[in-house]
Amino acid sequence: MAQPAKGPAAEGPCSTQKKLPTQGSPETGDSPSLGKPVDLLDPVHPVDEKLPAKRLVPAALQHIAAMYAGVVTPPLIIGQAVGLDAAGMTRLIAASLLIAGLATILQTIGISKFAGNRLPFVNAASSAGIAPMLAIAETSAPGHQLPAIYGAVMVAGVFCLAVGPFFGKLLRFFPPLVTGVVITLIGVTLMPVPVAWAQGGNKDAADFGDMKYLALAAFTLVVILVIQRFGTGFIKQVALLLGMLTGTLAAIPFGLADFSGLGEAPIAALPTPFAFGAPEFQPAAILSLCIVMLVLMTESSAGMLALGKICERDCNGRTITRGLRTDGIATLIGPVFGGFPTSAFAQNVGVVTLTRVRSRYVVAVAGGALLFLGVFPVLGAVVSMVPMPVLGGAGIVLFGSIAVSGIRTLSEAGLDDSSNIILVAVALGAGIIPLAAPTFYADFPAWAQTVLGSGISAGALVAVLLNLFFHHLGTRARRTPAASVALKSS
């Protein structure tokens, strides 16, 4: 655990040398009610502040509300894709919540100088890995889908642990130009998933695409939009959850909600190790997820740098290494219980920005709550009972917002340069090919289908290679403004 500062020269995991402004001052934009003045006479930095329960609990709930839908999305999508029954879906969701809780606690509290950035930083299963994992599932034999996915995820975790200490030197190969393309593709390539949910979820069903499903999805979407427009504060932040709750209640009178599996779920149980089979290690699947892991490491590094600025703690390379090491540990251990690749949750950085509550103990409590939810599978069963059309209406907002995040990143990537425009155009085109023409790579070798069949992996690979070609190779190699910013930040 980081030691409190003892004077102007004191250093923590991310040191602050200057006198900090008073909370509630125009310089920070804080509300006076958020805490006491911070100056050199007060040794407690806002990140290390232990808030009273009346402030700590509501602040932790806001973080849970902001991330919950994102945490359960990967197990919902992957579980549906591999044909899990209600009990299997419940186990998968519980495992995702459990690993998210453990990773978040480790990140905020830390283990000596080995792991944990000790910032209000949330870690959980990332949506970036969904498309590559779906590609692995499609190219694996029935019964071997999850084992192949988990084998690749575990190797990706080892890869993260090995590369993490040196990742600062690799950041120049992943400027906003590259990460913006990848994040945009995550949202775009995942959009068919909520669209299929909105039509009922089961493409083989006779009533797939029936108007009753589309109406329920549209109703859920409208509820979310109305809450987002007229809601304030906490209500606005939980618009997705409230929309799904309202949509589920509306589905009951029409017989579109099935809660029969709820009674079969155990109230409390620890996830069983390798409940879905022993991991299998397929080279093409491993390559695909290692590429994704590089993107996740870039995303985590950017999140730590941004959070360091928000919290007025300038993060150094050691802090980023400890944070990435936490990602690697969670990604390596997660598959043992049913988890997926773990990374930063950007929406929770937004919560810290909006609320100005910077205590890492608030996020640690949120991690404890996620751990609690993971130990009680019945709570995960509630989520798995949400009708597919309701998830479809909410998923359009969720995945669309991911694409918007990528577009926002690209806006900082120097697109006034013609080379950058060409890079983005070709990388996006490569990433959209599997979406526009699913059989495009049908005659390619199996390993190529796994790598290129995922729009995210294909787009990331093309973006990295073109970034090398335009900005790093040859005597005229140059750095884009965006790449320079990434280097200064690291």
Summary of the structure (lengths in Angstrom):
residues: 490
radius of gyration: 22.2
end to end distance: 23.1
largest distance: 70.6
contacts: 1839
relative contact order: 0.20
helix: 67%
strand: 2%
